[in-house]
Amino acid sequence: MRARPALNLLGAAFLFLSPFEARVQASQAPFATHSPPSSPSKPDTMLVDWKSDDFTFKSGPDIFTPKDLVELPRPGTGAANWKGDLALVSVSTYSFKDKNSVELTAASNNKSIWLVPLESTISPLEIPLANGGDAFWLDDRTIGHVIASSSSSSETGKNQASGHELYAISVKFTAESLNAPESPVLIGTFPAGTSPANFRYIPAAERLAFSAYVYADGKLESVQEQNEAYEARGNSALVYDETFERHWDTWTGPKRSKLFTVRLAKTGGGDAKWDLGKEFAAPLKDYKHDVPVEPFGGLEDFSVSDTHIVYTTKDPVLPAATHTKQNIYIVDLLGKDSPRELTSGQQGATHNPVFSRSGTKVAWTELDEDGYESDRAKIVVYDLATNVRFTLAQDWDRSAGELSWTNDDKALLITAGEHAHVKLFKLVVPPTPENSTPHPTFDEGYDHIPKALTNVHAASSAQSLPGKGNEERILFTQNSLTSPNDLYIITFSQSSSSPTSISKLTSFSAPQLKGKSLDRGESFWFKGAEEKDVQGWILKPPQWEDSYKGKKKSVPVVLLIHGGPQGAWEDQWSTRWNPNVFAQQGYFIVAINPTGSTTFGQAFTDAITKDWGGKPFVDLRNGWQHVLDTYPEVDADRAVAAGASWGGYAVNWIQGHPEYGFGFKALVTHDGVFDTPYNGFSTDELFFFNHDFGGPPWDPKAKPIVDKFNPSNYILNWSTPHLIIHGSKDYRLPETEGIGAWHALQQLGIPSRLVIFPDENHWVLNHGNSLKWHYEVFRWFDKFVGEKGGNEKK
């Protein structure tokens, strides 16, 4: 029910207050155990000079600042060569020119590849990539490197992109040394105007597979000419006859992403040169099969064998904006035959198709429900020899993520979230049943549940390596709350299913993180809605033992609310919402995984459907109370909250419900839902809204739910100072959601600020913008819960 200020003897005084001063009487009040309802706590906002910009980050040799986060190396995932003795990792590092100024000058983003020995104590080798680009293995001692080329225009005298070039980087690796002694050698070029990406080399077929954007004719060779014609068409109109007119951050244009293959082979033995062919096969040219699937698809959307490509693509018949259904197809490398569907046709989305090493089987993950992107991802195997499709681990209440086959094709390596960690699992694949079935029966000797190989942090990109004697080895990448990606190897004895050792191979960020004392995070559990067990994380500020422990109400506190809502705060590194960066600025961090969160079973994830403003907020309130009861050091009178996407919705929802009693003195909404029905009309992926609210905004069954959980219906209860941040290229939640909330705050006289990033989407990705984002967020917190007596000088 909508909360209203109670009439009392102070009612007459309300007539002489500003809109904000009147509403501050009903401001967010903390729980009764800290401040009785009869004397609600309210921010001393009238005394705060919240418009001034006299703020700097808390910094020092032991503090991990937002600038440190932006400048920290960002490693990718490891990819081993076929021999299994070297792994390739791409790393990017950004730095600012001016190290002391608040408004730091932008600098270049330095990219390199690192070669990591997997069987040696020799140190990894860094190979700088002056022009960036994509790197991948051509053979065990050769790296393919694709970069954009440029040519000089005789009319303008300026360099302009004309295509991409493929180079070979030769590697020398012995027992004593690792180096790349020779300059890269040009192999060949791709057609002008194209931007090839997602490269997979097939040694046995001597072909290179990749993706590129092309026009309706499907030809790489005509792209440049059609680019020029499109740019010279004389108008800028975009015209549409079906939805998905824009997606994520891009208006849909005339080009689509397709797969191609081209001959790539050595011209002789020994140190022979490589040769890139001129004829490009287009297996998907005549089909409405776009690969990778936008906006986040990549190499994981297709796999190659010696003869074929297997891939996932949006169903070519169904409207993409209202359906999630994706099909798995297989096609030969040259496109001589038509693509053949491997899926049943009754599924929802599919992801990560991968060939077995022998090329005789394909595995992928599959969701049952079309229209729901957070359904449980099941494991499906297709036996190409018998044309039998079957499902594994049906009783496993986890969503499988990445898949890969072991070297002997006897098992699958699987990543999956479990209780806020992303673990690596192994599952032995039983013999193929006689008939296709989603519920096969196997002998008792086969496990129905995958076995966990790791139990903490966040694993990815598992790759089975050639065995050594009686050992089995797995290369994988892992990050955590305290570190970005590093490479690890798991070693098994063939006589044991449990790892005998896990070895760390790299420490990409160790020099920069030395002495920073990042918090590993403390997991806690409590009873939430319907007496369900709910998990959360606590991260403490530096010098907790010396400066805060045992001192009542000594530290300000931040509640971070994740997006999704089908997502989770995990033991995982983030370059955007990094809990340790918040903690390092002197805040006690609370990050709760309420109803709707992933990694805690499918029923828990599904339970937020049609209940956005219900059970999750029982969980958030109970978890918040648990923290206040458990940690007397937390100052509930200096509490703030921030969230993005659904987390932004949650902050807006809390703003309108002072009866929750959080007591927040300042709020931050990043790209959040302000008006729920508008979201249902304006978002790019309509299927998401239709699923979570039971239909489009006008649907008779959905409309009561939409209206019930609409933050804009509770504007008259808003009172807390509020920072609104939004990206203009956010088509998931258009910028008017943020502008609308800010206009309401301004007209109500509530202290508020709007920060717009015209060039950002649902995320803030630009390095300079990231630093500015952190500045505005921490400045806002500091104005209202910083040291008493005004802004805390830092």
NUBA-765297 format. One record per residue (C-alpha): residue in one letter; x, y, z. Coordinates in steps of 0.001 Angstrom, whole numbers, padded with zeros to 6 digits, always signed. Each point is the difference from the previous one (the first is absolute). Example, Ala and Ser with C-alpha at 12.3 -4.5 7.8 and 13.67 -1.06 7.14 Angstrom:
2
A+012300-004500+007800;S+001370+003440-000660;
This chain:
794
M+000000+000000+000000;R+001180+003488-000749;A+001489+001662+003078;R-001319+003420+001017;P+001337+002447+002633;A-002064-000249+003155;L-001977+003054+001113;N+001124+001246+003389;L+000515+003215+001972;L+002815+000939-002390;G-002420+000036-002926;A-000393+003773+000007;A+003753+000457-000182;F+000104-002087-003157;L-001770+002830-001851;F+003085+002198+000283;L+002578-002574-001105;S+001439-000545-003463;P-001069-003201-001773;F+003254-001665+001046;E-000134+001259+003612;A-003507-001346+000353;R+000942-003373-001363;V+003134-000286+002070;Q-002333-000458+002986;A-000786-003408-001534;S+003576-000685-001061;Q+001647-003387+000075;A+000093-001002+003675;P+002302-002782+001252;F-001296-003156+001641;A-001574+000324+003432;T+002958-001676+001700;H+002091+003029-000953;S-002495+002846-000024;P-003603-000298+001226;P-002755+000850-002459;S-001112+002799+002317;S+003202+001954-000727;P+000882-000673-003614;S+003508+000772-001153;K+000174+002492-002839;P+002936+001341-001948;D+001209+003386+001120;T-000211+000978-003632;M-000659+003695+000507;L+003463+000320+001562;V+001815-001894-002743;D+001666+001890-002824;W-000759-002819-002389;K+000493+002052-003166;S+003657+000770+000647;D+002647-002127-001679;D+002689+000166+002676;F+000620-003726+000039;T+002876-002341-000784;F+000291-003753+000283;K+001460-001540+003092;S+003467-001077-001129;G+003375-001256+001172;P+002481-002789-000642;D-002258-002484+001804;I-003280+001143-001626;F-001385-001505-003194;T-001593+003044-001619;P-002378+000285-002959;K+002963+001178-002081;D+001876-003142+001017;L-002982-002043-001174;V-000024+001688-003402;E+003775-000379-000419;L+000220-003593+001220;P+000951-002537-002713;R-003035-001729-001490;P+000950-003535-001048;G-002211-002095-002217;T-000286-003770+000258;G+002678-002543-000838;A+000106-002000-003253;A+002486-002873-000208;N+001685-001147-003185;W-000637-003530-001320;K+003154-001400+001604;G-001085+001327+003382;D+003308+001604+000954;L-000856+003688-000570;A-003065+002135+000640;L-000857+003334-001559;V-001685+002787+002011;S-001003+003458-001214;V+000571+002820+002516;S-000973+003666-000252;T+001307+002748+002280;Y-001199+003578+000112;S+001833+002889+001618;F-000651+003695+000478;K+002633+002536-000999;D-000462+002286+003009;K+000373-002035+003190;N-000957+002775+002431;S-002911+001953-001453;V-003628-000782+000819;E-000908+000544-003641;L+002535-002469-001362;T+001075+000231-003612;A-000903-002988-002131;A+002767-002191-001369;S+000165-002974-002316;N-001106-003510+000820;N+003056-002249-000254;K-000667-003526-001216;S+002275-003011+000011;I-000042-003769-000070;W+001735-002114+002601;L+001400-003448-000667;V-000168-002172+003107;P+002041-003234+000246;L-002145-002838+001324;E+002760-002532+000707;S+002919+002211+000952;T+001232+002452+002609;I+000950+002489-002732;S-001709+003352+000529;P-002863+001036-002283;L+000910+002104-003042;E-001805+003241-000867;I-000342+000955-003664;P-001274+003595-000404;L-002650+000579-002649;A+000438+003593-001094;N-003189-000069-002066;G-002076-002297+002172;G-001818-002660-001982;D-000965-003653+000468;A+002517-002774+000709;F-000462-003776-000293;W+002045-003166-000541;L+000905-001115-003538;D+002231-002829+001199;D+001924-000839+003147;R+002648+002646-000712;T-001857+002553-002141;I-002504+002642+001036;G-002401+001560-002467;H-000529+003721+000544;V-002692+001983-001813;I+000077+003814+000030;A-001824+002773-001813;S+001987+001386-002911;S-000198+003520-001391;S+000686+001744-003254;S+000624+003608-000879;S-002746+001899-001809;S+001298+002120-002883;E-002933+002378+000401;T+000240+000662+003743;G+003553-001014+000743;K-001324-001870+003035;N+000310-003666+000877;Q-003253-001909-000196;A-000807-003596+000846;S+000100-002241-003035;G-000006-003525+001358;H+001770-002417+002300;E+003341-001748-000264;L+001084-003401+001342;Y+003533-000357+001382;A+001938-002994+001310;I+002022+000331+003221;S+002538-002789+000404;V+000879-001225+003488;K+003195-001714+001137;F-000431-002150+003101;T+002685-002210+001487;A+000798-001366+003429;E+002067+003123+000643;S-001875+002863-001658;L-003186+001364-001507;N+000047+002823-002529;A-001353+001351-003285;P+003260+000934-001749;E-001384+001030-003387;S-002290+002803-001094;P-003565-000974-000921;V-000349-001161-003606;L-002947+001091-002148;I-001990-003017-001187;G-002822+001672-001879;T-002907+002437+000084;F-003763-000197+000352;P-002330+001833-002401;A-000153+003772+000441;G-002731+001398+002206;T-000421-003182+002039;S+000749-000482+003689;P+000642-003721+000507;A-000052-001348+003558;N-000399-003193+002054;F+002697-002045-001694;R+000298-003789+000238;Y+002730-001804-001923;I-000556-003616-001172;P+003420-001597-000618;A-001258-003241-001563;A-002159+001889-002497;E+002542+002821-000458;R-002814+002502+000307;L-000675+003056+002143;A-003549+000574+001238;F-001156+003462+001113;S-002975+002349+000138;A-000578+003296-001816;Y-002820+002425-000751;V-001312-000092-003575;Y-002963+001303-001971;A-002934-002037-001312;D+002072-001568-002786;G+002168-001678+002654;K+003259+000851-001794;L+003118+001347+001687;E+001334+001299-003298;S-002863+002483-000492;V-000047+001516+003474;Q+002227+002988-000734;E-001993+001053-003069;Q-003300-000361+001872;N+001393+001886+003003;E+000774+002945-002249;A-003417-000140-001669;Y-001771-000155+003352;E+001911+002982+001371;A-000775+001978-003173;R-003723-000801-000058;G-000915+003643+000652;N-001907-000409+003275;S+000456-001441+003470;A-003387-001699+000355;L-000298-003447+001489;V-003208-001790-000982;Y-001417-003132+001642;D-002853-002408-000564;E+000697-002283+002964;T+001292+000275+003560;F+003594-000150+001158;E+000416+003340-001735;R+002719+000626+002559;H+001770-002326+002406;W+002131+000697+003080;D+001802+003092-001348;T-000310-000205-003777;W-002685+000828-002555;T-000465-002949-002322;G+001536+000677-003399;P+000090-001818-003328;K+002898-002310+000904;R-000106-003315+001841;S+002718-002131+001584;K+000748-003227-001885;L+002602-002773+000125;F+002689-000466-002637;T+002922-002312-000666;V+003100+000503-002127;R+003014-002151-000837;L+003013+000656+002236;A+002999-002281-000359;K+003771-000200+000041;T+001643+000185-003410;G+002746-002486+000929;G+001599-001945+002841;G+002151+001162+002910;D+000008+003786+000341;A-002191+000397-003052;K-002209+003036-000419;W-003762+000068+000358;D-002401+000855-002782;L-003531+001420+000343;G-002395-000877-002801;K-002049+002466-002032;E-003255-001953-000254;F-002285+000234+003026;A-002634-002660+000573;A-003268+001293+001494;P-001903-002992+001469;L-002847+002195+001322;K-000344+002318-003007;D-003503-001079-000990;Y-001392-000392+003512;K-001331+002378+002621;H+002508-001361+002487;D+001916+002780+001758;V+003105-001171+001873;P+001157+000958+002575;V-003282+000851+001708;E-000053+003670+000961;P+000753+001843+002147;F+002339-002195+002054;G+000726-002975-002233;G+003532-000899-001007;L+002195-003048-000405;E-002278-001930+002331;D-002796+000143-002583;F+001663-002429-002408;S+002465-002884-000057;V+001956-001684-002791;S+001028-003562-000825;D+002225-001162-002840;T-002978+000108-002353;H-002876+001989+001518;I-001180+003009+001983;V-002626-000282+002714;Y-001663+003230+001116;T-002890+001578+001880;T-002213+002700-001496;K-003290+001701+000735;D-002941-001839-001527;P-000256+001461-003520;V-003818+000053-000024;L-000995+001330+003429;P+000091+003747+000846;A+003318+000421+001819;A-001183+002699+002417;T-002752-002168+001461;H+001697-003410-000103;T+003213-001450+001396;K-000108-003219-002021;Q+003350-000922-001549;N+000690-003035-002175;I+003158-002077-000397;Y+001080-000754-003583;I+002883-001849-001633;V+001421+000844-003428;D+003097-001049-001947;L+002964+002401-000106;L-000554+000942-003641;G-003782+000275+000134;K-000517-002650-002669;D-002964-001410+001904;S-002868+001767+001751;P+000218+000542+003778;R-001641-002835+001954;E-001799+000699+003268;L+001073-002075+003012;T-002467+001413+002531;S-003495-001402+000480;G-001839+003226-000838;Q-001696+000042+003401;Q+002756+001807+001926;G+000668+003538+001114;A+003467+001537-000257;T+003083-002115-000696;H+003612+000896+000722;N+003573-001177-000333;P-000152-002813-002572;V+003283-001933-000015;F+001339-002928-002023;S+001618-002968+001686;R+003696-000392-000866;S-000852-002769-002469;G-002745+002084-001605;T-002537-002787+000479;K-002102+001682+002697;V-001227+003495+000833;A-000962+001348+003426;W-001829+003226+000818;T-002068+001621+002734;E-003731+000393-000486;L-002861+001798+001741;D-003489-001447-000117;E-002112+003157-000035;D-000104+002296-003007;G-000259+003597+001222;Y+001952-000531+003228;E+003725+000674-000079;S+000634-001193+003584;D-001564-003445-000152;R+002236-002881+001114;A+002653-000736-002624;K+000105-003769-000521;I+002709-002081-001692;V-000888-001622-003321;V+002170-002412-002004;Y-000562-000906-003660;D+001653-003112-001413;L+000658+000765-003670;A+000651-003648-000839;T-003396-001218+001209;N-002017+003255-000232;V-001060-000404+003626;R-000454+003002+002310;F-000110-000425+003780;T+000104+002141+003139;L+002418-000438+002906;A-000234+000870+003704;Q-003730+000720-000041;D-000101-000239+003802;W+002782+002571+000437;D-001579+003254+001212;R+002653+002240-001522;S+000325+001854-003289;A+002907-001209-002088;G+002136+002740-001511;E+003043-000760-002126;L+000610-003509-001353;S+003078-001760-001352;W+000938-003622-000627;T+002885-001816+001598;N+002744-001223-002321;D-001313-003554-000018;D-003620+001125-000667;K-001123-001939+003066;A-001135+002987+002088;L-001162+003594-000103;L+001555+002892+001908;I-002713+002389+001170;T-000109+003354+001748;A-003051+000806+002099;G-000951+002413+002748;E-000552-001519+003418;H-000664+002046+003125;A+001620+003182-001363;H+003091-001757-001380;V+000589-001085-003601;K+001411-003490+000308;L+001597-002386-002451;F-001663-003416-000259;K+000671-003256-001815;L-002640-002422-001271;V+000724-003364-001596;V-002090-000445-003171;P-001767-003382-000112;P-000520-002059-003158;T-002532+001383-002458;P-003514-001361+000611;E-001909-001698-002789;N-002488+002813-000531;S-000078+003777+000470;T-001324+000891+003447;P+000184+002800+002578;H-000138-002596+002798;P+002386-002861-000833;T+000657-002876+002372;F+003640-000927+000530;D+001859-002712+001847;E+000702+000556+003684;G+003667+000486-000746;Y-000649+003454-001485;D-000432+003022+002247;H-003149+002001-000561;I+001441+003089+001706;P+003196+001756-001172;K+002925-000129+002427;A+001443+003324+001189;L+003712+000476-000710;T+000182+003485+001554;N-002036+001432+002865;V+000797+003710+000205;H+000373+003089-002194;A-001034+000073-003682;A+001323-002524-002532;S-000206+000260-003785;S+001461-001274-003276;A+000914-003534+001092;Q+002117-001877-002520;S+001145-003605+000206;L+003723-000361-000701;P+001935-003002-001315;G+000763-002353+002861;K+003457-000639+001407;G+000512-003596+001028;N-002687-000884+002497;E-001141+003601+000378;E-002951+001907-001412;R+000318+003789-000206;I-002552+002790-000379;L+000843+003625-000715;F-002522+002541+001249;T-000299+003708+000773;Q-001138+001300+003365;N-000721+003338+001665;S-001390+001038+003370;L-001121+002938+002113;T+003670+000847+000520;S+001566-000596-003414;P-000690+000085-003764;N+000663-003026-002205;D+002970-002306+000473;L+000772-003411-001491;Y-000061-003255+001965;I+000580-003680-000696;I-001830-002870+001686;T+001903-003288+000073;F-001634-003412+000472;S+001296-003466+000471;Q-001742-002401-002380;S-000869-002138+002988;S-001839+002855+001751;S-002943+002194-000932;S+001117+002715+002418;P+002725+002552-000822;T+003441-000798+001369;S+001074+003647-000348;I-001091+003427-001221;S+002891+002201-001099;K-000084+003724-000680;L+001972+000947-003121;T-000309+003786-000214;S-000287+003086+002192;F-000879+002707-002492;S-001186+002568+002553;A+002127-000943+003019;P+002446+002959-000265;Q-002807+002561-000147;L-001990-001646+002826;K+002953-000469+002337;G-000719+001555+003381;K-003614+000902-000844;S-001560-002512+002449;L-003144-000688-001981;D-002730-001773+001937;R-000723-003601-001048;G-003646+000424+000913;E-001928-001710+002772;S-003017-002073-000962;F-002972+000112+002375;W-003404-001676+000028;F-003332+000990+001500;K-003705-000812-000281;G-001781+001963-002702;A-003469-000027-001498;E-001986-003163+000638;E+002759-001112+002403;K+002333-000722-002912;D+003761+000054+000593;V+001494+003093-001624;Q+003682+000790-000471;G+001952+003238-000074;W+003532+001378+000081;I+001704+002347+002427;L+003180+001869-000862;K+001749+002099+002620;P+002089+003139-000444;P+003793-000087+000443;Q+001442-000091+003521;W-003214-001526+001308;E+001662-001563+003023;D+001836+003184+001019;S-002446+002742-000924;Y-003509-001415+000295;K-000373-003389+001704;G-001678+000305+003382;K-000848+003682-000490;K-003742+000510-000197;K-001406+001946-002941;S+003459+000805-001290;V-000328-000732-003728;P-002437+001142-002711;V-001748-002741-001943;V-001013-000563-003630;L-002663-002408-001208;L+000833-001057-003575;I-002910-001481-001973;H+000765-002070-003091;G-001754+000126-003341;G-001626-002662-002077;P-002044-000526+002066;Q+001061-003536-000894;G+003643+000589+000929;A+002174-000259+003089;W+002809+001543+001997;E+002670-002665-000442;D+003557-000585+001143;Q+001072+001609-003236;W+002020+002980-001231;S-001808+002939-001588;T+001317+003074-001784;R-003309+001836+000490;W-001749-000763+003303;N+002957-001209+002022;P-000920-000419+003691;N+003618+000337+001103;V+000280+003453-001565;F-002956+001079+002157;A+001522-001597+003094;Q+003368+001619-000650;Q-001657+003424+000138;G-000849-000698+003635;Y-003427-001637-000216;F-001369-003212+001470;I-001466-001819-003009;V-003149-002114+000051;A-000848-001848-003232;I-003022-002287+000314;N-001248-002612-002501;P-003781+000247+000466;T-002813-001959-001614;G+000607-000061-003747;S+003737-000462+000316;T+001762-002721-001923;T+002283-002820+001279;F-002410-001018+002804;G-002283-002338-001926;Q-002541+000640-002734;A-002991+000390+002324;F+001740+002855+001823;T+000769+001712-003316;D-003530-000458-001329;A-001633+001309+003186;I+000426+003665-000983;T-002213-000426-003060;K-003056+002272+000379;D+001322+001047+003424;W+002665+002641-000643;G-000953+002089+003016;G-000937-002863+002306;K+002162-002820+001352;P+003342+001560-000999;F-000629+002889+002364;V-000874-002289+002881;D+003396-001572-000627;L+001802+003332-000223;R-001598+001252+003210;N+000686-003217+001911;G+003583-000100-001232;W+000530+003635+000905;Q-001356-000600+003478;H+002260-003043+000359;V+003029+002142-000774;L-001014+002732+002448;D-000581-002597+002719;T+003269-001796-000687;Y+002354+002941-000487;P-000407+002760+002609;E+002790+001884-001758;V-002385+000847-002839;D-001460+003513+000313;A-003603-000312-001170;D-000269+003784+000115;R+002612+000193-002773;A-001544-002470-002431;V-000271+000355-003770;A-001117-002284-002831;A+000826-000372-003675;G-001086-002265-002839;A-000121-000343-003769;S-002603-001422-002372;W-002354-002014+002234;G+002181+001257+002847;G-000894+003506-001182;Y-003656-001009+000010;A+000496-001258+003561;V+001491+003323+001113;N-002918+001890-001581;W-002425-002424+001665;I+001630+000472+003408;Q-000129+003775-000480;G-003787-000252-000214;H-000371-002338+003009;P+001278+001717+003156;E-001912-002555+002052;Y+002788-002462-000820;G+002099+001946+002486;F+003422-000280-001602;G+000971+003477+001114;F+002045+000845-003082;K+001362+003536-000113;A+000843-000090-003704;L-000876-002177-002974;V+001569-000729-003395;T-001939-001377-002969;H+001928-001022-003102;D-002051-000813-003113;G-002970-001128+002080;V-003712-000447-000664;F-002012+003049+001064;D-003323-000590-001752;T-000773-003689-000417;P-002614+000228-002775;Y+002286+002275-002039;N+002741-002615+000367;G-002335-002593-001501;F-000580+002184-003050;S+003525+001343-000548;T+002480-002767+000825;D+001752-001762-002864;E-000492-003599+001169;L-003767-000096+000435;F+000069-003672+000968;F+001673+000883+003288;F-002753+002328+001197;N-002748-002257-001313;H+001384-002915+001974;D+000712+001770+003274;F-003359+001799+000131;G-002148-002614-001697;G-000579+001868-003248;P+000287+003415-001652;P-001067+003048+002038;W-003557+000032-001380;D-000708-003693+000541;P-002946-000364+002432;K+001896-002538+002112;A+003288+001898-000036;K-001315+003542+000515;P-000858-000366+003722;I+003496-001377+000652;V+001616+002749-002056;D-001904+002699+001892;K+000585-001624+003369;F+003767-000022-000406;N+000436+003369-001697;P+002437+002307+001864;S-001487+003132-001591;N-003295-000680+001789;Y+001713+000760+003317;I+001560+003359-000871;L-001812+001806+002838;N+002005-002070+002493;W+003389+000923-001449;S+002223+002012+002343;T+003576-001299+000009;P+002829+001800-001869;H+000428-001869-003263;L+002671-000197-002702;I-001245-001165-003416;I+002457-001345-002604;H-000919-001135-003500;G+001548-000822-003360;S-001575+001516-003106;K+000780-003116-002051;D-001782-002268+002449;Y-002779-001590-002034;R-000755-002586+002665;L-001252+002790+002289;P-000135+003245-001992;E+001492+003149+001538;T-003439+001542+000513;E-000452-002423+002914;G+002784+001852+001807;I-001022+003441-001232;G-003578-000594+001112;A+001085-000972+003510;W+002275+003037+000192;H-002744+002369-001157;A-002231-001323+002770;L+002768+000476+002589;Q+000666+003546-001199;Q-003657+001028+000076;L-000380-001457+003483;G+002977+002053+001188;I+001986-003080+001017;P+003809+000369-000216;S+000856-001805-003219;R+002501-000111-002802;L-000192-001418-003523;V+003067-001442-001713;I-000449-000930-003657;F+002574-001855-002089;P-001013+000669-003629;D+002360-002683-001352;E-000674-002825+002475;N-002478-002872-000128;H-001436-001930+002953;W+003551-000136+001331;V+002738+002600+000381;L+002917-001350-002029;N+002137+002995-000998;H+002949+000294+002389;G-000364+003718+000597;N-003751-000353+000447;S+000585-002783+002512;L+002172+002254+002112;K-002588+002783-000230;W-002744-002453+000983;H+001883-000992+003139;Y+000713+003649+000796;E-003676+000949-000149;V-001147-003023+002019;F+002535+000399+002815;R-000414+003766+000018;W-003753-000499+000485;F+000493-002450+002843;D+002549+002253+001651;K-002266+003042-000025;F-002613-001737+002123;V+001834-002593+002100;G+003581+001278+000017;E+001756+001318+003088;K-002247+002204+002138;G+000216+003696-000584;G+000056-000117-003803;N+001984-001673-002694;E+002697-002400+001100;K+003306+001209-001382;K+001707-002866-001741;
